[in-house]
Amino acid sequence: MHTLEDNSNTAFVRSTRVLLIAAVSFLACALAHALAGETIFQLLLWPASAIALAFGWRYGRTWMLPAAVAAAVWSYVHTQSILLGVATLASTVIGPLLTLELMRRLARWKPADFRIDALVRFVISALLVCAPVNAAIITTALYASAFPSPGSPVQIALIWWLLESLGLLLITPALLALLRSTNGTAPLRPAPFPGPSSGLGTALSMPFDVPTLAASVAIALFSLTLARAGFSTYSGLSLFLFVPVIGLGAIRQNERVLALTLSISSLPLLAVRTSEAAITLNPLAPVEASTLILSTSIVALLMQAIGADRLQALSNIAEQVRQDLTTGLLNDRGLLTELGERLAHPERPHYGLIGIHVTNFDTIHDLCGPIQALSLEQSVASLLGSQAQGAIAARLSSGRFALIASCNTAGQVRSLARDLYTRLNSQVFRAEHGSLRLQACIGGLLIDRQVFITAEDILLSLSDAMAIAASAQEPKLFVEPLSQAMIDARRSHQGKIEHLRTAIKDRHLEVYAQQILDPLAPPASLSYEILTRMRDRDGALIRPPEFLPLAVQAQMTVALDRSVIQKVFTWLATNQDALARTHKCSINLSGMTMSDAMIASFIREQRALCAIPADKIVFEITESEAIRNPVAASRLVDELKADGFGIALDDFGTGLATFEYLKRFQLDYLKIDGAFIRNVVNDPIDQEIVLSTVRVAQHLNVRIVAEHVHSRDIYEHLKSLGVDHVQGDLIGIAMPIETLFARSIQHGLISQGHGSEPGQPRAAA
C-alpha cells in the first residue's frame, strides 16, 4: 500500500516538474520576444538553451526535454515553420547536452579544486561549445526554410551565438541559484555556483541586490533620455556605467545574489537599448548592448569567483592554524580561541575542561619509533572524539590532550575524567618488540559561568591541575572547580614572575654580600659570597627562597645569573677601593647557567670590560647540578680555571655524591652544606662526615668552607676538626655589599683584624 502511495507521489512530482519546466521555457521565450520586438533577430537573448542546461545540470539529461519541447512549440507558433520548430528542439537539446558531457569529462579528468576553475570551464563550454553548435543549427534552419533574414549567414550565426551566450551566462546561473533550495545534488561538482556559504560577504535578505538593480534601472532611463534628446552617441556611452556598477556588486555579493541580480538588472538595459534602436535608427544598438552585457557578465562572474576562492583560502588557512595536522583535533591556538569564544558568550553555561597527559609517551616514542607514537596519539584522539556530543578535543603537544565537555558540577567532570583515566590506563600498546601499558595522569576543572577569567589563565590553571595529578598517588587524577581564589593565586603568581622578569631586564636586583672567615686573606681584605635580593612593588625585601623557584619555573636563571655577574663586576669596577680590599668574591651559578655554552665567554667579556682580576672571583657550582650534568659542569670548570677564576663546589653532601666528584673537578673550595653543620657538636655522624670530607680535601689541596655557622660552639668544634673557613651569622649576616665594606671600615676590621662583635672569632677582613 505504501509502495503504491510512494509511486503515486513520485509520479505527481515528476509530472508537476515537467509542466513547470515547459511553462518556464515557453514563457521565457515569449517574454524575450515581447521585450525585443517583431523579428527573430531582435531577441534580447535566447533563454531556451540556458533553461535546458540548468535543469539538465540540476536533475539530469532527461529533464532538458520539457524545456526543448516548449521552446520548439513557441518557435512553431511564432514562425509557423515546422523546420524551425524542429531546429529549435534540436539546438535546445544538442548544445546543452554537449556542454554537460564536456564538463563531466573534465571533472573526471581533474576535479575542479577552486570555484574559478569550475566557472572557467562553464564559460568556455557555454561560449565555445553550446552557443556555436546552437547558432549553426538555427542558421542552417533559417536558410533552409527561406525565412526572411536581414543579413548574411555569418552575420546571422554571430548574432545567434551572441544571443545564446548571453542567455547561458545570465539565465543558467540564476536558475541554478533558484533551484539550489530543492533536494538532490547537481551532477557536476564543484559547480560554478555551489552555494551561498562560499560567496564573498554576507547574503542579503533579498534574493537580489537592490542597489545594483536600482542603479541599472537608472542607467537605462538615463540612456533613454539622452536618446530622446538627440544625443545618440552619449546614449550608447552611458551604458558603460553598467560595468562599474556590476563590478562593485560582484565584489560584495555572494554568487547566488550576483547571478540573480545580473540576470534581472540586464533586462532593462537590453529593453531600453532596443527601444533606442528605433529612435536613433541604429539597428545594431541591441547587439551592442548585448555584447557589453555579455562582457560585463563574464568579468563579474570571474571577479566574484576569484573573491570567493580567496575567502575560502583564507578560511582554510585560519582552520589549519587552529587544527593539529597529526590528529585532526584542535591545537593549542584553536583551544585558546574556542575557550575565548565560550568566555565571551553572554549566556555561557557551566562546562568542564579536562587535561590528559600520557606520561610514558616519550618512552613509547623512543622504543617503538615515531610511526607507533603517531598511531598512539591518533588512538587517543579517536577516544576523545567518541565522547559525548558537543565535546571538543584538542592536542596541546606530544602526548598531551585537552577535552571541553558540557558539565554542570565538579562531580560530572570527575566522573568523565575517571572514565578516561580508566580507559587509557587499561590499554596495552603492542609494538614489534613487546608491549607497554599506557600511563596517564588527568587533571580537570569546572569552569563556572560566573568566573571572570581569560583563556590563558584557564590553560595555566589546567596545567596546575595536571601537575597536581602527576604528583598524586594512584589514581593520578585531580579535579576541582575553578574558584576565584585559585584564579587570584594564579594571577598573583604570574605577577611575581613578570616582576622578576622586569627586575632582571632593568637590573633592579639588589646585591647583598655575606662575609666569609678566611684565614688566608691578607689583613686588609675581605672574603664574601654574593647573595641576590629583590624588592616587591611595595618596596618590601624578597628573599631568594621566594623568587629563585619562580626564576627556575620561568627559565630565567641564566638571565638572572648574567645580570648578577654584570652588576657585581660593574660595582667593583666603579668602587676601586672595594675591589682592592676584596680577597675572594664568590658568585653562585645555577644549573641552567652551567649548561649555557656561552656563559664562559660572557664572564670573560665582562671581566675584561670591567678590568676585574680573575683570581679575586670564585664561582660556586651546586653539587646536585654538577651530578645532574657532569659533562657541562666539567667543561665550564675547565674553561673558568683556564681563565684564572676560582671554583667552589657548593652544598656538598646534599646530592649524595661520592668523593669521585672531588677528583673529577678542579676545585679550589668545598662548601659543606649547613645540614651537616647545625648539629655537628652533638651528632657523631655529622662529625664523621665533616672529618672525612676534611681529610679527603686536604689530600686534594681543596679548602673546606663550613656554611650556616650560627654559634661559637659550632665554630670551635669545626676548628677542632680542621675547618678554618667559616660562613654564617656568627661571622656576619647578609647585607648590601656597600654596607659590608662601610662597616668593615667603621669597626676597624681592616686595621685590627677582629670580628664585628665582641666574643666572635677573629676574621680576616
ZIVENCOR-V249178 format. One line per field, one symbol per residue. ss: DSSP state (a for helix, b for strand, c for the rest). phi: phi as a letter, one per 20 degrees, with the letter a starting at -180 (. if undefined). psi: psi as a letter, one per 30 degrees, with the letter a starting at -180 (. if undefined). A space follows every 10 residues. Layout:
ss->???
phi->???
psi->???
//
This chain:
ss->caaaaaaaaa aaaaaaaaaa aaaaaaaaaa aaaaaaccca aacccccaaa aaaaaaaaac aaaaaaaaaa aaaaaaaaac caaaaaaaaa aaaaaaaaaa aaaaaaaaac ccccaaaaaa aaaaaaaaaa aaaaaaaaaa aaaacccccc ccaaaaaaaa aaaaaaaaaa aaaaaaaaac cccccccccc cccccaaacc ccccccccca aaaaaaaaaa aaaaaaaacc caaaaaaacc aaaaaaaaaa aaccaaaaaa aaaaaaaaaa aaaaaaaaaa ccccaaaaaa aaaaaaaaaa aaaaaaaaaa aaaaaaaaaa aabccccccb caaaaaaaaa aaaacccccc bbbbbbbbcc aaaaaaaaca aaaaaaaaaa aaaaaccccc cbbbbbbccb bbbbbcccca aaaaaaaaaa aaaaaccbbb bccbbbbccb bbbbbbbccc ccccaaaaaa aaaaaaaaaa acccccbbbb bccaaaaaaa aaaaaaaaaa aaaaaccccb bbbbbbbccc cccccbbbbb bbbbbccccc bbcaaaaaaa aaacccaaaa aaaaaaaaaa aaaacaaaaa abbbbbbbbc aaaaccccaa aaaaaaaaaa cccaaabbbb bbaaaaaaca aaaaaaaaaa aacccbbbbb bbccccccca aaaaccccbb bbcaaacccc cccaaaaaaa aaaaaaaaac ccbbbbcccc caaaaaaaaa acccbbbccc ccccbbaaaa aaaaaaccaa aacccccccc ccccc
phi->.fffffffff ffffffffff ffffffffff fffffepeef edffadefff ffffffffdp ffeffgffff ffffffffdl cfffffffff ffefffffff fffffffffb gffcffffff ffffffedcf ffffffffff ffffelfgce bfgfffffff gffffffffe egffffffef fefncffdcf ffcfrffefe nefffefcef gfffffffff ffffffffen efffffffff ffffffffff fddeffffff fffffffgff ffffffgffe ldfegfffff ffffffffff ffgfffffff ffffffffff fedeffdnef efffffffff fffeffdfef bdcddccffd ffffffedof ffffffffff fffffefgfn fcdbdeafmc cbbdcfbdcf ffffffffff fffffeedee cfdqccefcc ccdccdeffe febdffffff ffffffffff eeffffbbcb feefffffff ffffffffff fffffelefd edbcfdfcfe ffgdbcdbdf cdcbdffenf fdeggedfff fffeldffff ffffgfffff ffffdfffff eeecdececf ffffeffdff fffffffffe lefffedcde degfffffcf ffffffffff ffenfeccee lfofeleefg ffefeeedcc dffffedgdf fddfffffff fffffffffe ldeedeeled bfffffffff eoedecbrff erefbggffg ffffffemff edmdfecfne ffcff
psi->eeeeeeeeee eeeeeeeeee eeeeeeeeee eeeefeaelf fgkeljfeee eeeeeeeefl efgfeeeeee eeeeeeeefg jeeeeeeeee efeeeeeeee eeeeeeeeej kkfleeeeee eeeeeeefde eeeeeeeeee eeeeghkkkf aleeeeeeee eeeeeeeefe eeeeeeeeff fllllkfkkk lfiflffglk akklelflje eeeeeeeeee eeeeeeeffg ieefeeefff ffeeeeeeee eglleeeeee eeeeffeeee eeeeefeeef hjfgeeeeee eeeeeeeeee eeeeeeeeee eeeeeeeeee efkkfeffll aeeeeeeeee eeefkfhklk lkkkkkjjfg eeeeeeefle eeeeeeeeee eeeefgalkf kklkjeajgk llkkljkflf eeeeeeeeee eeeeffkkjk aegalkkkkk kkklkjjkff kjlleeeeee eeeeeeeeef fllkkikkkl kjleeeeeee eeeeeeeeee eeeeeghgkk jlkkkkjjff klfglkklkk kkllkafffk kklefefeee eeeghgeeee eeeeeeeeee eeeeieeeee fkekjkkkkl eeeffjfgee eeeeeeeeef hkkeffkkkk kkeeeeeeie eeeeeeeeee effgllkkjl hkffghllfe ffeekilekj jkkfffeegf efjfeeeeee eeeeeeeeeg hkkkkklhjf leeeeeeeef fgjfjkkafe eklklkeeee eeeeeeggee ffgllfkkfl lkkk.
//
